[in-house]
Amino acid sequence: MSSPVSIREVAAKAGVSVGTVSNVLNRPDIVASSTRVRVLAAIKALGFVRNESARQLRAGRSRMIGLVVLDVANPFFTDVARGVENEASQSGLAVIMCNSDEQVDRENGYLDLLEQHRVQGILITPVTDDEASLARLQARGTPVILVDRRSPSGNQCSVAVDDVLGGDLAVSHLLAAGHERIAFAGGPMSLRQVADRRDGALRALKRARPRTADLMVIDTPALNVAAGKRAGAQIAAADLADRPTAVFCANDLVALGVLQEMTQSGIKVPDDIAIVGYDDIDYAAAAAVPLSSVRQPRHQIGRTAARLLLEEALEEDSHKHRQVIFQPELEVRRSSQAAPRAIAV
């Protein structure tokens, strides 16, 4: 196997110095056009590929940013990642996406790995509110931006959605449709987004029924379709007189699982039970029964987070942390449009 073509070989073929080749690669605007054309022709003829790893070691930082998400299988995070990538690519940066799978140890492992690779900064949806590991990264010079999560201390930039408002919107809609028995399905509650969405649901209930603000809470171990199916089975097994007539789910994957289980159990959506999800992923509108959902601006969240990271990397000591909060919107579809039917007991 032949060894890689060196920059010295390119310089020799083009009849220029090694420094001139370096300038063509890194600062082409300062090289005369005729010389630049000659060097580029030599690069093409020899098949030269620059050693990016060596260049990064000299520069001190790579041309990459890290993105750590809770669940790479969730289309919400895929859409956020696309927004991150679109913004990063405009600055010549690549994105390394890591899946914590909602596990603290796995998250910490990825944080260590990204720091070792000298990334420009890290975008993260953390598993918990514990900021200790993030603070250590920042103290060593790696910018950290929270995504889909507010910064509890304000010590990091963050981009999030008002999830309390989102939960309020969902349950206010169900109450307006006449539902009396409402469930909330999602978890684990240690995830701040889940707790905030539940709190928003409770706020809507307390405002409408201050004396009897009961919410049937089904705490799921994860935010995926399988967890939603188990929550749906629990709802389906309830006595008819106690069964909720509506369920608000912490995300669309859980809602789709509940919808599947209702269909398999012969419980009609929305006639027997209404369902509202959260995130408004593409699959929500395409479900067998189109799913009502609280919409988040997924691409915009990603682009904004990447922009904040780039600003912090450039500004360094003069940087001031910003907390960007987007407002959610409710998209009403068939899954929650029918009024509940009277149940004979």
Phi, psi and omega in degrees: 000128181286151180282156180299148177293134182267164178294332178293322178295322177297316181298317181296317182293323182277348181071036179229178178277162176300322179298323179293319177299317178300319179294323178298322182284326189247328181222064187298338183292341183265000182257136178303141186302320181295321178291320180298317179298319181294318180293317180296324177295320178294321178299315180293318182295321182274344183073035182290135173236123183295148178273091184294325180299316179295320180297321180294321178298322179290322183282336180093340178221146179279176176261039181230152170236151180261144175230115181249117183243164183284324185205105184293342179280347180279120181301337176303312182288330175297318179291321175299317180298323178297320177296318177300312183297319179300318180287316183295321183297332179292340177255014178073025181252148174256158183245128172259117182260128182238142182251109180284340181056032178060029180243125184298316182298319179293320177301313181297323177298318179292322178299317178298316182296317180295322178294320178298329179276005175055047179294158179297330180177176184231129170259132186213138164259098189287155180288323181231178178274000180291118185263004188301311183293325178291322179296324179294320177300314181297320181296333179267006171101009178260116178297142179230129179239130177276136182241129181061030180202132175283150177278116182300324184261343186081010182274358173227155167292151178212153175230121185212175175244149178287089185287334175296316176297320179300316177296322178297315180300316183297311185283328175300321177297317181292321177295318180296332178280357175099009182283137181255322182251110186239136177248155172239127180239125179165163179164179001286155183291348176292341175284123186301321181299318181295313180298320180294320180293320174297317181297324176295321177297316178296322179299316179296318179295317181293326178292322182278323183223075187302335183267335184227056183273068181269136177228122176284112184258122176249104184277114181264153181284345182205173181248064181224177185296319181300318178295323178295321178296320178293321176296320178297321178296322178295320178293315182296331182279349182292150175303145184304322182291336183255348184297134177296147176267356178207149176224131174256124185254146185292339170205173185289329179295317175298316180299320178294324175294318177298317179300316178300315182292323178297317180299316181291335181268001180076018178263120188278136175247123009261006188297316181266328179208137177264150181227134173233131178257196183211135178114325183056054174291166183301326182293339182299310181289337184267002181294161179305318167249108183310131192267125169294143185203151174274118187274135170247144178281081193298310180297319182294324176301313181296314181297317181295318180298316179296321180296318178297320179297315181296321177298315181294321179297325182279320187279331179050248189294334182275357186289140174241128184294141180236144178245107182262125181240120175266154179262131179281162177227146179267126175255109184271127177230192189300328188297346181226017187270338181276143176287147180295145178273149177293140182247125179280131180233000000 
